[in-house]
Amino acid sequence: MIYLDHNATSPYSVSVKNFIKNEMIDAWANPSSEHAEGGKLANEIKLIRSEIADALDCSSKSLIFNSGATESINTVLSEDNLSSFGVKRIISSAMEHHATLDRLKYLESKGWEVAYVENDREGRINRDHLKNLLQDPRKALLTILYANNETGVINPIKEFANDVHSAEHLIHVDAVQALGKIKLSLSDLDADFASFSGHKIGALKGIGCLYVSDIKSFKPILHGGGQERGYRPGTLNYSAIKSFMLALKDVMTIDLERMHEIRVKLEKELKGIGIDINCESSERLPNTTSIMIPNHVGREILYQLSRKNIYVSTGSACSSGSFEPSHVLKSLGLSKDEANSCLRISFGFNPVYEEMHELITSLTEIVKS
Ligand code: PLP
């Protein structure tokens, strides 16, 4: 199998596999139990939290474990939190993940004002338009991707945070796809909120964390036990939390330069067989390439590749099943036919060039036929 759909989910990292095989079976206790078995896991979670905080370069007090980025995004964009942080309006982009866009649609239906900042064909946010939107004195929350899951385009978050804070607004970063694929330091980024997901870096599914700079103003969306200091009640999933830490440590050792070189080489060969690269001139993730195969239907090519055990995706996994072209590609200004002729190739943390070569060989056969 040649798996080139890592932006949808990543196979378990080496350390996570070892943990599952050797330790997970014994890690069943409830970390909130007062007996020794529970206490042991609670102590471990304390250590894990500080290891994750070190890796993300933030205080461990600002991290809340939860089920993943969909939950984080919905929590930051909950009406309780928007009110608590004094937010009166929201700014976002049309290229966000559905977790954000669908939440924003819901907020709009409740009367919230949402402004969408313009972008160009290369997937770049129009910074002048953003600055314009930030001129409104009513406190705004900018919620924006660090890196786009379909095109891989990286937003200049530090610059956005600067614009946002100079105008006394707030910024939430969906950092799901950036984690492990670019150097990331929360203290350097200066975001007010950031969302992360474990399964995109090789952890178990259903685990993520939310970073909140001003944790004291934060409001939970769930009410129950006192876990996560009441910010996210519910029995802690020790195994998933541990897998998140292990996967994070594994991806921190990745040679990003090599990843980037492989993408460049792959794209050169793709262009050589008449395939176009979306957002080619933008700064992009080292593992992601969105391609357009003129006069072909991406979904049909996906099925043909799948029969050869090569797995890619059309648009994001969350929108597969729907034959509407991806909202991200549409917002770049691609026509319906162009968007439907696109595929996303997203490789893993230790890419093997021979696998890319097999992809090229198969694509060449398909395109020629
Ligand atoms: N944001 C981005 C950019 C994503 O790619 C995803 C996953 O597809 C999510 C948010 C949702 O993350 P999770 O699966 O942890 O809910």
Residues whose N, C-alpha, C, O or C-beta is under 5 A from the ligand:
A	BS01	PLP	N7 A8 S67 G68 A69 T70 E71 H97 A99 A147 N149 D174 V176 Q177 S197 G208
